[in-house]
Every structure is written in structure tokens, then in C-alpha cells.
């Protein structure tokens, strides 16, 4: 028979099951085994305060005896008991037992010694006390007496356990105080380390200075320009360079010298001022070195380093910064006032203020590194005196170029990259020219793309024409034709033993909407804008090779249309921009898939000139 002591609906930590041959024996087992039976009284008698609000004594008991006890024990308190024959039956209420009957017992009585099965100890919560035999051998009884020692009553055991719990609690309090002292000392040591690191950065500033080109210096009165936005070597190389030698994947921390050669050819794009400083991180994206992610991460650590590139006339230097510089070389002009933000919880305010403090430390140390370059070298003097970044008297000698802030970069109404891309993909239809790209190769499953498992997938970053629409559970799909590199097998003819030949007919490949860019609805001037602005570069860098393909195709068409633009100028008094706007709208309207040439384009000429004069194209039914 099983007996359940405690409330069925109470907390799961406040009940215990006893197995015994009878209810009387179960009560005796419970009485002997549970040092603190008040854990199992009815919930209404328990302390309603939160555990964290308990007294010091109660908290000590909770931490070290794992019990939730009432403030005072009264005769009205009872322990509910339920019973069942086995686990297949539901518990049935038996009766309520007075708590006071279980607070005391004598361990020396013969009946008690028979019931004890092991050494007297605190029973674990949710434990199962089982009585396997009614009697014990005499030698075992002697072992019980040795373990009990001089303790003969439960009240004595309770008293000792409570004293032990209090001592443990006192030790915990002392340990907590020592930990607080240790944390305070560690915080002070860390702060002193930061100060020492900043001093070392200042003193050793010139040690890592590497000159990559010598030449004439800028005039001594030339102001110093410090550019705010941190650039990335792999991004800038990929966007500005067409030479395979300088492709983004070839740039990493192991060949910074290759970047040095590249930067000397292209510095005017990002450092037009003759006396200037820019920050360069080696890579924004990690490079694949090893299939093991941990090894690959370790190999990429040096790629997160930041170099300061310094220009003075035709002289160039770079210096490795020991800091992990954030996205800007100096703070933004607008910093959110966290203390006044009522939408944040206090915890989040404290967290964000801590982040701002760390950011301030980074900027201060970075300024000290630059100041060390100014003080210990003559490479950036302005006037007769050395520059001092911490002196307000030098503000007229330094221009802080805020090219990382949207107010300074974008004011011409261009959409952000994601909006532009979403609208572009919404125009894809049958007949559209698209560039297909897919960086997640795991997504390519032949059966999902209308292919057989042995058929090769199309080449990525190539131009295709949409021939079929389609729908999928995962999103909109479109199909285009391509020629896979596989063999076609057929039954042998009587006069020919050849069973296979190379495929001659194209087949359909299905791709998802987010893998395509519609070339026909992109203006060459827009794609040129997005490639040159740095504001959205982090958003489309993974599509860089795709963007360059689109740029190449549209640039060719743009150049082909130059004679047509000049011809139109002879008919209307409009600017080149206005004529090209009309050409773009015409091409989108009639799904024109090539550049408009100056010859054999009568329909296009009449419509475009009519649009430039009236603002409308020729309507349907009008001879075009």
C-alpha cells in the first residue's frame, strides 16, 4: 500500500510517498524519517510571504534544509494523507493527521529501531520510504545505535540541524561579503589595466607605423581631415576593382601588402583630402580557411583588426590599432539620451549606459594613439605647432568629416537597399531578364527545382529569361531555361551502339523570388548610386558579384544609347537626364530588353519624343 503525505495540489516539493503494510506503520515510518514534517501541512497554514522576504532563520532553513516552513506551529495544523494500492489507481483521501503528533519521537524504542532501514538522515524531497522487512537482525540494530550516537529524540535532531543550517547561512553571508570585496578589487585592477593600456598605446604609437609610399608633403597649413566612417578592405576592393588579383576573397590579414598596392591606385576615391586619416578593418565578412568552425574562427581573428591609413600629400602610412574600433572613428553627432528614455527598464538603461561607457573608453584610447603619432613623429604637423586632439585651440586645424551619418550621405530621395530590392522583385514576370544568384547552396535540391537528382544546376550570377511562373509553399517561384551539362540516355538503334549523347535541348529550372534581380526595371543610374554609396554596403555585400554583373550589362546599354540621346536633343530642348528618364520608362513599358540604338528605332523615337513634349506616350490605336 502507498500513502501520500501532503496536499495533492500543493507545490511538488512538498509531498512524500511512503510504502508500508498498514497505515499505522506508514505513520511511524513518516514520523521517524521526516525531521521537519511541517513541510507537508495544508497550504493555507504556510507562510504566504515570498521566499526572498523570509527572515534570516527561515532563509537559512530554505537554503540548507530545502523546506518551506510556517512562521508558527499551532495545534490546528494538519497533514493530509492519501492512499492507493498501486500506481495504476488514483489517490484517495484518507484523513488529516495533526502535525503535533509528528514533531517528536523516541529513537531508542524497540518499535522505532525495527522500522528504521538505514542511518537516520534527512529524507530527500519526493523520496520513497520503503519498508521491505518487519524485523532486523540484532547486529544491524547495533549499527543504528552507533549512527544515532547520543541523540535519542527528534527534537534534538531538529535543533542540531537548525543550528547547522544557521552556521551554514552565516558562512554564506561571509562568503558573499568576501566575494563582493573581491569583485570590487577586480574592478579596480581592471580600471588600472585600462589606464596602463591607454598609456602604452600613446607611448608606443609610432612603433607600428609602416610607410607604404614616399613623396611630396602637403602644404604645412593644410587642414587635417579625419573621416568618421570605418571602411572595410574586402568591400572597397571588391567594388572599385575589376582586376582578379584584387578580388575580395584574396584580401585578408595574411596579405595586407596586396591592399597597400591597391590603395595607392585608388586612394582618391575615399581620401581626396591631401592630409587625412581613415580607419580600415581587414574584412567585414569572415573568410573560409577550414571546415572546422572553431579553427576557422581562430584563423579569422586577425581579419577583425583595424588599421589607420594616414595620408600627407603623396606620402602614405598605415598603423595597426590595438583596439577593436567600432563602426565610426569618432562618435556620432546625435547620441541617444538613455537616462531620459522612459520606454526602457532600469536594467536596460544600466546595460546601455555601460555600453556607452565602454565606447567612450575605446574612443579615448584611440585618440591617445593618434596623439602619440602627432607627438612622436612629424608626419601630420599643421602649422608650426603639433596637433593636440584634446585642446579646443586646435579645432580650426582639424575637419571631422561625418560621412557615417545619414544626414550627410543621403538627401536625394533614394530608397534604402531592401525597399529597392523588394520593389524590383515585385516586377518579375514572364519575359523578364533576371540575374540568378544563390549564396545558400544547401537550398539547392534538384527535386525542389524541377530537376532529376543527377542533373547539374545552372551557373549562378548569369543572366536568364523567365519563361514560367510557379508557386511553392516556401514562396513565389519562377522558371527559366538553361542547358545542363549532362548526358541523355536512349535505347540503342540497330545501326548504332551508342546509348548516350550530350544534351541538346534546354530544360526548366525553378528558382525563388528572393534569388533574382530583374535587370529590365533597373535604371543604370540607380545601380551606380547603390554601388557608390557606403550607407547600404553592408546590406548587399554578399551580392557584390551579382551587382557588378548587373552594372556591366546596364553600363553597356547606357553607352549604346548615347547616340540616340544626342539625336533626341535635336528634336526637343531637354537635358540628357530628362531624355534618359523617358528612355527608361519606355523600355519598362514595352519590356525592351536591349539598348535603344539610333537606327531602326522609329517606334521608340516617336514615342519618346512625344513623351518629352507632352508627358505621355502614344496611346493604343495610334500609328506608332
C-alpha angles and dihedrals in degrees: 000000000000124000124198116208113197139032117312092216095042127104111299090240092064108068139070134194122221125192115207141146092245141013092249092055091046090055091050092049091049091047093051098039102045113070091182107035091165087084089078103049122118113291094241091068095052125099108276094202120105116266091245090057095056122121120264091260094050092046089053090053092047093050098044107024095031095224133130105216131184122250093244133015115228134179090246093068115105137183114225116224129201130184142198136168097232142344093277093068128073121246115266122202112250109175146303115264122206111250092220091066090065102043095083137037139155114241093194096066115109092233091054093049091054093053096049112094101181143004116315106261140140109286115235116245113265089015122151114232107203129189107205100169134026097218137034130210118260095247090057090053089058089054090055091052091051091052093046092050111175095340109107103158134055092231089062092050090047092050093049093047091049090050090050090049091051091050091049089050091051089050090050090052091050090047090050091051091049091049090052090051091048092049091050091051092047090050090051091048091049090051091051090049089054091052091049091047091052091050091049090049090053096045096043095042096115096046095081095041112127121186111214098178137018125208145115120334123236117253110287092238092056110121119240116245119206113193115216102207118083111225130208122228096214092050098047093044091050095049102042101035129072094177113107090219089070101040114144095252091058093059117087141124091283095065108034087143088069088057089050090059092046095048092053089060097045107028094115090070095064104013106044093149113090093225111039149130129217133177120231128190113200096232138357093198125047121252124230111246103145138014089229105089094211093050091044091052091051091049090052096053093094090052090069091061118115126220126198112224113206125194129191110171107302093343119101132188134175128199129188113237116217088214133087094236115208124231092289133049091220132015125285118259092240117053119181114248099232095181091061096045106108092183092072126081117235091251092055091045090054091047094050093045088054090052090051090051091053090048090052090052091052093050092046093051091046090052089051090053091052090044088054089055090050094046101042099037137041097220097109109030116150111198121334097314128068117252119260116198091193096053121087088210090073097055091100090056097055130061114202104207107207097202092145095067121088093224089065098040109038125040104124101087099257116154121242115263098257093050091048092050094046092052091046093053090048089066096058113120140144109310096025118136109231140177111226118210132165123180095177102073091179088071091065106096114160095217090055091051099050094260137119116250093253096049118103120238122241122270112269123236094031131123118255136169120237111240104165136032121216144172131224139179087247096050145289115333132198130192130218133177123250138159113244120209099243141110126256115220122208137166113280118256122229091249097039130055094190109114098183144035138177115281113263102178125069122239133207122264119192121215135176127256094246091059095061140077119196108226095188095066097045120098113219089229091057095051089047090052094051092047092052101042116084094200095087100025095110089056098057104026093107087058093049097117090048091050091051091053091052089046092051094050095046093044090056091051090045091055092044090057095054094092089048090053091051090050091052090052087065091061102039136029097237135128123252091251092055092048092049090049089055091047091052093049091049092051092050091047096054098028092245109186103193142039117291108245126206093242130064091009099115095139093048091045095052094046096045095047090046089051092049090052101040107015091242137088121234110279129235114285093030115115106255 
